[in-house]
Amino acid sequence: MTDWTIDRAVEELLRRERERQDGGRITDQWPELDLATAYRVQDALIDRKRRAGENIVGVKLGLTSQAKQQRMGIDSPLTGWLTDAMTLATGEAVPVAEMIHPRVEPEIVFVMGRRLEGPGVTWEQALAAVESVHAGFEIIDSRYRDFSFALPDVVADNASSSRFAVSAEGFAPDGLDLVGEACTISVDGELIHSATGAAVQGHPAQALALAANSLARRGIAVEAGWTVLTGGLTDAVFVEPGRTVSVEFAHLGSLTVTSGHL
């Protein structure tokens, strides 16, 4: 019999984050860690952060693009939580000294105008609940060695969440072609990846609908005012100390992230 429990998994993941020390897959030692249990670990982990003073400000979708799923060897998107402690202000350097192996990925970001509750939410209904659309990026930082995990591992780890940034200017979703919205990510001016909004479940609002319907199975709704990261449009790029990563969208604007030093 395994001696792993939800509390032990939470303690282990928080220790890795605190000590900047990655480790092996929990599922290798706890094969009974299925998806439902992993979400219970995730919720317990965020509850610990909330008791420490953090506040939930939104949700994120993970592994929504084909590029991300292929690279991770995973075929299913997932949801995770965003807290105010994860927010990067405009111009704030990525605190790489506090991270293990951070990577940045471009995101189409929704700010919710009204509550969205599943099940059965369509992408049209999801988009109608959006107040504004923004350019954004997420800094992911897995607590697993070499970003190697099974789906329950990464769900328990709150979908590798670490930091995120959202452009100050937002746009009403009406009239935007989010499927065709082009995006590039560059490092020190060198183009690394490009994609369009179609990379996220065919339409970013499909990702939002997926989040609402997935959360509904746990009795949770996407609340008005929340920020929703719809998922990385491209493969993620390592954040190396002293380098600059730029995310540019055709119509949503651009963001630049600089990294601090170790």
Beta strands, then each sheet from edge to edge (+ up, - down):
strand 1: 56-62
strand 2: 78-83
strand 3: 103-112
strand 4: 130-140
strand 5: 161-166
strand 6: 182-187
strand 7: 190-196
strand 8: 227-232
strand 9: 237-238
strand 10: 244-249
strand 11: 254-258
sheet 1: 2+ 1- 8- 3+ 4- 5+
sheet 2: 2+ 1- 8- 3+ 9-
sheet 3: 7+ 6- 10+ 11-
end
